[in-house]
């Protein structure tokens, strides 16, 4: 029992008042004068006294509150063995008192098996104490403690205390204790007695852990006051915050895995454990789980044969419950279809009406746009009978918003953050940017923001209630907004070019054919260039909507509704492989979320919005087309002046029929200087358009071969907008 006697005393270096010395156990010395044979027997027996005193101190220290329930259960199990040891000591003392033939040799014989058990307990305790840095400083563990800043801040935020000993001390508890027991159990494979002992300790220590695991798997709750469970909960992230600003934090950051604290028994199924509880937690937040209901017949220890079946069954149940909640109760498919109407301009007759009503407002600089007026116009349009929006039950969730960043600048930020190569080494303007001062960059940014009109800044916001906000998160809505702004820019540019076409067909200075061949040739060049630009815009819009968004949308909805038989297999969807185990989970909520993000990323990539080089070239093409469409008005005024240089157009028209050319004697040629200026200006637009279109086609051809195959289709159809293309030539000849 470790008490000093007449012949046996503590070593002089042993200090009973030192906790570290008591945890290491006392060393004994035998006074001189004892028979050498008895000294050898006593020395071997005294090791048990060292083990007992050390284990007694270990139980006292490891039973403190900060070491957690797993350590408490382990200490309770060790205390049971210490009690059995004391019972043996009592029996030996009784034998000594009642039997005159009881010798030291018999004492040694009776304690052999118990001494082996005490040694195994002592070795386990010493290893655990070293992990806790209570015996020897473990530098690796102390440095790990410094890295767990989030956990420390969370404890302080909740009013908790740090572990005694400072920030650098990391307590070995929870899953790490179970890991240590499991590793020692495997190490002692050739020692049946040690294996039985360690198996018993592991069984007792895992009971509180299994209780937490079952609470998490079947109720979606965590009862972990000491931070031992493999799932960590950030309690500062509340569902209430989602009502105002729904983000991905609730799903991605509220519950996370403590990778360094996972028991080996759960290593293979830790993702299932995390998802099962997360799914149930969401269902519970929506009132779908009875937390007061007690789940019976669940495994209580890791060595229970039904342990893995319990995890798989709980995961399958939680997944099906959340899927049912999202798809049936909250109509996820209808919500996604509604977003398609608003953000992808699908069956968008209502949006055309909205643009017609709000054109005067959207032409203003974005800072001067009356958002309240636009919202009123949108609400009016959405309630018009006969439109798809009138029957939409989610139309109240769509709101008008003005972005303060241009589309190209915004997407470039995303591309750079995601690490995509800008690939602008051969782009001379971009290469010169590095020589510009930060003030110049800031000035350009302000100029771009001031020049941005309401058409360029318009975007929609979509309010999504919980739990749909987990699938339609802020990150996914941001992707929807980028695609919407891109489609709106193409739609607006197409309207501008169509308006130019209407001017070319209605205004007299364009429709009347004169005898000035040079002027008529200039008109044909302007018509052809406008037609080629319109072909470029229309073909790009058709490609993005009909060949990118629509097929990918149909594939997404097939997966959402469970109709896609080719859905990707998931490691988390495999069954337990045991007889009577749960059926395979064919589809998971996380796969649904990934499918939604993959759909949007695929659309962004195939619409040239995730490649900086394509994005810059395409942006310059759109700018050229926009400037030309805007320039048409001034061209019309100049052309009218040139056409009426001899006499007024109205007078000539009244004398001569529209299809008959005016006689040369009645017509005076246009001034060559002004006409040369028109040719020069039109030539600049034409060369700029052709240059950037050629760059775009070359880039599309390259990236179709190396990255995105779908870009090859766009490259093929845009060839018609080149000088040799059919689209531009035929329309020019018709004019």
Secondary structure, DSSP 8 states (H G I E B T S, - for coil): -----SSEEE-TT--TT-HHHHHH---EEE-TTS-HHHHHHHHHHHHHHHHHHHHHHHHHHHTSGGGHHHHHHHHHHHHHHHHHHHHHHHHHHHHHHH-TT--HHHHHHHTHHHHHHHHHHHHHHHHHHHHTTSSS--HHHHHHHHH-HHHHHHHHHTT----TT-TT-----THHHHHHHHHHHHHTTT-HHHHHHHHHHHHHHHHHHHHHHHHHHHH-----TTS-SSEEE-TT--GGGGGTS--SHHHHTSEEE-GGG--GGGGGGHHHHHHHHHHHHHHHHTT-S-TTS---S---STT-TTHHHHHHHHHHHHHHHHHHIIIIIS-HHHHHHHHHHHHS-TT-HHHHHHHHHHHHHHTSBGGG--HHHHHHHHHHHHT-TTSTGGG-TTGGGEEEEE-SS-HHHHHHHHHHHTT-----TT-HHHHHGGGS-HHHHHHHHHHHHHH-BHHHHEEEEE---TTHHHHS-HHHHHHHHHHHHHHHHHHHHHHHHHHHHHHHHHSHHHHS--S-HHHHHHHHHHHHHHHHHHHHHHHHHHIIIIIIIHHHHHHHHHHHTT--TT----GGG----STT--------HHHHHHHHHHHHHHHHHHTT-S-HHHHHHHHHHHHHHHHHHHHHHHHHHHHHHHHTSSS-HHHHHHHS-TTS---GGG-----HHHHHHHHHHHHHHHHHHHHHHHHHHHHHHHHHHHT-TTHHHHHHHHGGGSTT-HHHHHHHHH-
